[in-house]
Amino acid sequence: MESMVTQALELGFSNAAVLDTWEIPFEPAFRVCCEDNACGKYGVNYSCPPTCGTTDEMADKIRAYPKALILQTMWDIDSEDGPAVKRCKGEHNRMSRTLIARLQTETQGFMIGASGCSLCETCALVEGVPCRFPEQMASCMAAYCVYVRQLAERCDMEYDSGPGIVNFFGMYVFRDRQP
């Protein structure tokens, strides 16, 4: 587990920690954040509500695995600068995918991103066809109703780093590969 954290930090994450999945705090009331559709993906992306699953189904999906590698990036950007926020979320998720590809030689699991899936320019859901990349699709922390502020505290990570610094969180939920 220590090597996972080391690899994450070497790849450029600001912080990383491993937790048992039973320690991950969930708050189903956060589903309203997705329903408000600030990101524009509600109902038009397989990784987002309501298509991704109920709040209980999402929590159960995480709890079906014993461990989670919590990943944080910190960016010197204005939180009101939409293009910069989008770029940095994309970079956070790209880094997550790179790290997970390395870790999957010894583990199996799935990614939870800093935003909804953006592998396709237009989600297959809109076209009425099955997901093109179901094994790579990643829902965001909000879709899982993870209480990120509490999660950050449990991992000794800053949730709010003050003006001009934006933090993004994601995770890799995993188990060891069976021999």
Salt bridges, closest charged atoms under 4 A:
ASP20 OD1 - LYS67 NZ 2.39
GLU91 OE2 - ARG94 NH2 2.53
GLU127 OE1 - ARG132 NH2 2.23
